[in-house]
């Protein structure tokens, strides 16, 4: 995944004094990767608990999984997205939940819309569904893959056929298959599941509570906008949410175009009981400070 127009987020914000900002900068200069913890001044009131928060593991490569576990618990939540079986013991040892499991996929481009990948995918997902269930987790990510010359209807028919081969097993093991909506304009050219309408139509055809969509707010802002109205209309299909700033995929503060507090209130008001995961690529000097601020913005 490429980085576009990196722009550091502001180090100041509501409730952040000049002294706090200086301490934040000093903490960053000491090397966050070595400590993996937050500055002492950042202690705040407990989160409200109206939304369950998470963060994508891949967005913090400078921290080990154990350090990221410590960091999220210091901030006040206890879930990490996109972690595979090799790291689940570390999460469990730290009391952190795997809110979106991965590791069964062949990649973003080789998904269920490609009939030629079905046998491999069925084998991998059948095995992984058991791993997820046995570990006590619930969500397992999947992808449509690329169009590769198919029209939308042909791709949907293939995806439906492939997913039906594993959906019964997912239902039996109480695992939810979650297909991510990605943009095909900036980051993932030719990706098929690139609009909420296509994803919702696939949900309706499958008709199972054990299949749904990962509504990535960043990606769908690029493809179609109308975020709050879409959440209100189609939230029954949305099992999980991801965040990032537009443009650039960086911090979600006020330098970018999405109003995340309003979006999170819309999610909250649907009665959503899944996870909202931060998936922005930190560009500011203190990545953990950016994560803390993102959680604060989304804690509605």
C-alpha positions as CSV (number, residue, x, y, z in Angstrom):
1,X,0.0,0.0,0.0
2,X,1.6,3.2,-1.1
3,X,1.9,6.5,0.8
4,X,0.3,9.5,-0.8
5,X,1.2,13.2,0.0
6,X,2.5,12.6,3.5
7,X,1.6,15.6,5.7
8,X,2.2,15.6,9.4
9,X,-0.9,16.1,11.5
10,X,-1.0,19.0,13.9
11,X,0.7,18.3,17.3
12,X,-1.8,20.6,19.1
13,X,-5.5,20.1,19.5
14,X,-8.3,20.6,21.9
15,X,-7.1,20.3,25.5
16,X,-3.4,20.1,24.4
17,X,-1.3,22.8,26.0
18,X,2.0,24.2,24.6
19,X,3.8,22.4,27.5
20,X,2.1,19.1,26.5
21,X,3.1,19.6,22.9
22,X,6.7,20.1,23.9
23,X,6.6,17.0,26.0
24,X,5.0,15.1,23.2
25,X,7.8,16.2,20.8
26,X,10.5,15.2,23.4
27,X,9.0,11.8,23.8
28,X,9.0,11.3,20.1
29,X,12.7,12.3,19.9
30,X,13.6,9.6,22.4
31,X,12.4,6.8,20.1
32,X,8.9,5.5,20.4
33,X,9.8,2.1,19.1
34,X,12.1,1.4,22.0
35,X,9.5,2.3,24.7
36,X,6.2,1.6,22.9
37,X,4.3,3.5,25.6
38,X,2.6,6.9,25.9
39,X,3.9,10.1,27.5
40,X,2.7,10.4,31.1
41,X,0.7,13.6,30.4
42,X,-1.5,11.7,28.0
43,X,-3.5,10.0,30.7
44,X,-7.2,10.7,30.2
45,X,-10.6,9.8,31.3
46,X,-11.8,6.2,30.4
47,X,-13.4,5.8,27.0
48,X,-17.2,6.2,26.9
49,X,-17.8,2.6,25.7
50,X,-20.4,3.5,23.0
51,X,-18.1,2.2,20.3
52,X,-15.6,-0.6,20.5
53,X,-12.2,0.6,19.2
54,X,-9.3,-1.2,17.5
55,X,-6.2,-0.4,15.4
56,X,-4.8,-2.1,12.3
57,X,-1.6,-3.9,13.2
58,X,0.2,-3.0,9.9
59,X,0.0,0.7,10.5
60,X,2.5,0.5,13.4
61,X,5.4,-1.5,12.0
62,X,7.8,0.3,14.3
63,X,6.2,-1.5,17.3
64,X,6.3,-5.2,18.0
65,X,2.9,-6.9,18.5
66,X,3.6,-7.0,22.2
67,X,4.5,-3.3,22.3
68,X,1.3,-2.5,20.3
69,X,-0.7,-4.4,22.8
70,X,0.8,-2.4,25.6
71,X,0.1,0.8,23.7
72,X,-3.6,0.2,23.0
73,X,-4.2,-0.8,26.6
74,X,-2.5,2.4,27.8
75,X,-4.8,4.4,25.5
76,X,-7.8,2.6,27.0
77,X,-9.0,-0.1,24.5
78,X,-8.0,-3.7,23.9
79,X,-8.3,-4.9,20.2
80,X,-6.0,-5.1,17.2
81,X,-7.1,-5.6,13.6
82,X,-5.5,-7.8,10.9
83,X,-3.5,-10.2,13.1
84,X,-2.9,-13.8,12.0
85,X,-2.6,-17.0,14.0
86,X,1.1,-16.7,14.7
87,X,0.5,-13.6,16.8
88,X,-2.7,-14.6,18.6
89,X,-0.8,-16.1,21.6
90,X,0.8,-12.6,22.1
91,X,-2.6,-10.9,22.0
92,X,-4.0,-13.5,24.4
93,X,-1.1,-13.1,26.8
94,X,-1.7,-9.3,26.9
95,X,-5.5,-9.5,27.1
96,X,-6.0,-8.0,23.7
97,X,-8.7,-9.2,21.2
98,X,-8.2,-10.0,17.5
99,X,-11.0,-7.9,16.1
100,X,-10.4,-8.8,12.5
101,X,-8.5,-12.0,11.7
102,X,-6.5,-12.5,8.5
103,X,-4.2,-15.0,6.9
104,X,-6.6,-17.1,4.8
105,X,-6.5,-14.7,1.8
106,X,-4.4,-15.1,-1.3
107,X,-4.0,-11.3,-1.5
108,X,-6.1,-8.3,-2.4
109,X,-6.1,-9.1,-6.2
110,X,-6.9,-12.9,-6.0
111,X,-10.3,-13.1,-4.4
112,X,-13.7,-14.8,-4.6
113,X,-14.7,-13.1,-7.9
114,X,-11.9,-15.1,-9.6
115,X,-13.4,-18.6,-10.3
116,X,-9.8,-19.9,-10.9
117,X,-9.0,-19.2,-7.2
118,X,-12.0,-20.9,-5.6
119,X,-10.4,-24.3,-4.9
120,X,-7.4,-22.7,-3.1
121,X,-9.6,-20.2,-1.3
122,X,-12.0,-22.9,-0.1
123,X,-9.2,-25.0,1.3
124,X,-7.5,-22.1,3.0
125,X,-10.7,-20.5,4.4
126,X,-12.1,-23.8,5.6
127,X,-8.9,-24.4,7.6
128,X,-8.8,-20.8,8.8
129,X,-12.4,-20.7,9.9
130,X,-11.6,-23.5,12.3
131,X,-8.5,-21.6,13.6
132,X,-10.5,-18.5,14.2
133,X,-13.3,-20.3,16.0
134,X,-11.0,-22.4,18.1
135,X,-9.2,-19.3,19.2
136,X,-12.5,-17.7,20.3
137,X,-12.5,-15.0,17.6
138,X,-15.3,-14.1,15.2
139,X,-14.4,-12.0,12.2
140,X,-12.3,-13.2,9.2
141,X,-11.5,-10.9,6.4
142,X,-11.9,-11.8,2.7
143,X,-11.7,-9.9,-0.6
144,X,-13.4,-9.9,-4.0
145,X,-10.1,-9.6,-5.9
146,X,-9.8,-7.8,-9.2
147,X,-12.2,-7.7,-12.2
148,X,-9.7,-9.0,-14.7
149,X,-12.1,-8.2,-17.5
150,X,-15.3,-9.3,-15.8
151,X,-18.3,-7.1,-15.6
152,X,-19.9,-6.5,-12.2
153,X,-22.6,-9.1,-12.5
154,X,-20.2,-11.9,-13.7
155,X,-17.9,-11.1,-10.8
156,X,-20.7,-11.2,-8.3
157,X,-22.0,-14.5,-9.6
158,X,-18.5,-16.0,-9.2
159,X,-18.1,-14.5,-5.7
160,X,-21.5,-15.8,-4.6
161,X,-20.7,-19.3,-5.8
162,X,-17.3,-19.4,-4.1
163,X,-18.5,-18.0,-0.8
164,X,-21.4,-20.4,-0.7
165,X,-18.8,-23.2,-0.6
166,X,-17.5,-22.1,2.8
167,X,-20.5,-20.1,4.2
168,X,-22.1,-23.2,5.8
169,X,-18.9,-24.0,7.6
170,X,-18.6,-20.4,8.8
171,X,-22.2,-20.5,10.1
172,X,-21.5,-23.8,11.9
173,X,-18.4,-22.4,13.6
174,X,-20.0,-19.0,14.3
175,X,-17.4,-17.1,12.2
176,X,-18.3,-14.1,10.2
177,X,-16.7,-13.6,6.7
178,X,-16.2,-9.9,6.1
179,X,-15.4,-8.6,2.6
180,X,-13.6,-5.3,2.5
181,X,-14.7,-2.4,0.3
182,X,-11.6,-0.8,-1.3
183,X,-11.2,2.1,-3.7
184,X,-10.1,1.3,-7.3
185,X,-9.3,4.9,-8.1
186,X,-6.2,5.6,-6.0
187,X,-5.0,2.5,-4.1
188,X,-6.3,-0.7,-5.7
189,X,-6.9,-0.4,-9.5
190,X,-9.3,-2.9,-10.9
191,X,-10.6,-4.1,-7.5
192,X,-14.2,-5.3,-7.9
193,X,-15.8,-4.7,-4.6
194,X,-15.3,-1.0,-4.8
195,X,-18.8,0.4,-4.1
196,X,-21.1,-0.1,-1.2
197,X,-24.0,-0.9,-3.7
198,X,-22.0,-3.9,-5.1
199,X,-21.2,-5.2,-1.7
200,X,-24.7,-4.8,-0.3
201,X,-26.1,-6.6,-3.4
202,X,-23.7,-9.5,-2.6
203,X,-24.9,-9.6,1.0
204,X,-28.5,-9.7,-0.1
205,X,-27.8,-12.6,-2.5
206,X,-26.0,-14.6,0.2
207,X,-28.6,-13.8,2.8
208,X,-26.5,-14.9,5.8
209,X,-25.7,-13.2,9.1
210,X,-22.3,-14.8,8.8
211,X,-21.3,-12.7,5.8
212,X,-21.0,-8.9,5.7
213,X,-18.9,-6.0,4.7
214,X,-16.0,-4.1,6.1
215,X,-17.0,-0.5,5.4
216,X,-13.7,1.3,4.9
217,X,-14.6,5.0,5.3
218,X,-11.4,6.2,3.6
219,X,-12.0,4.0,0.5
220,X,-15.7,4.8,0.2
221,X,-15.1,8.5,0.5
222,X,-12.8,8.3,-2.5
223,X,-15.2,6.2,-4.5
224,X,-18.6,7.6,-3.7
225,X,-18.8,9.9,-0.6
226,X,-22.2,10.2,1.1
227,X,-20.8,8.4,4.1
228,X,-23.3,9.1,6.8
229,X,-26.3,8.5,4.5
230,X,-24.8,5.2,3.4
231,X,-24.2,4.1,7.0
232,X,-27.8,5.0,7.9
233,X,-29.2,3.1,4.9
234,X,-27.0,0.0,4.7
235,X,-25.6,-0.5,8.2
236,X,-27.2,-3.9,8.5
237,X,-24.6,-5.2,6.0
238,X,-21.6,-3.4,7.7
239,X,-19.9,-5.8,10.2
240,X,-16.8,-3.7,10.7
241,X,-15.4,-0.2,10.0
242,X,-12.0,1.3,9.1
243,X,-10.8,4.9,9.3
244,X,-8.2,7.1,7.6
245,X,-7.9,10.7,6.5
246,X,-8.8,11.8,2.9
247,X,-6.7,12.6,1.0
248,X,-3.5,10.9,1.9
249,X,-4.6,8.1,4.2
250,X,-3.0,9.8,7.2
251,X,-4.3,11.2,10.5
252,X,-8.0,11.8,10.8
253,X,-7.9,15.2,12.4
254,X,-9.2,18.5,11.0
255,X,-6.6,18.9,8.1
256,X,-8.5,16.3,6.0
257,X,-12.1,16.3,4.6
258,X,-14.0,13.8,6.7
259,X,-15.8,14.7,9.9
260,X,-15.1,11.7,12.0
261,X,-16.9,12.6,15.1
262,X,-20.1,13.1,13.1
263,X,-19.5,9.8,11.2
264,X,-18.9,7.9,14.5
265,X,-22.1,9.4,16.0
266,X,-24.0,8.0,12.9
267,X,-22.4,4.6,13.5
268,X,-23.2,4.7,17.2
269,X,-26.8,5.6,16.5
270,X,-27.4,2.5,14.3
271,X,-26.8,0.4,17.4
272,X,-23.6,-1.0,16.0
273,X,-21.9,-3.5,18.4
274,X,-18.8,-4.4,16.3
275,X,-15.4,-2.7,16.0
276,X,-14.3,0.6,14.6
277,X,-10.6,0.2,13.7
278,X,-8.1,3.0,13.0
279,X,-6.2,2.2,9.7
280,X,-4.5,5.5,9.0
281,X,-0.8,5.7,8.3
282,X,0.7,8.0,10.9
283,X,2.7,10.9,9.4
284,X,3.2,13.0,12.5
285,X,6.4,12.7,14.6
286,X,4.5,10.9,17.4
287,X,2.5,8.0,15.9
288,X,1.1,6.9,19.2
289,X,0.0,10.5,19.9
290,X,-1.8,10.4,16.6
291,X,-3.5,7.1,17.6
292,X,-4.6,8.6,20.9
293,X,-6.0,11.6,19.3
294,X,-7.9,9.5,16.7
295,X,-9.5,7.4,19.5
296,X,-10.5,10.6,21.3
297,X,-12.1,11.9,18.1
298,X,-14.0,8.7,17.6
299,X,-15.0,8.2,21.2
300,X,-18.6,9.6,20.9
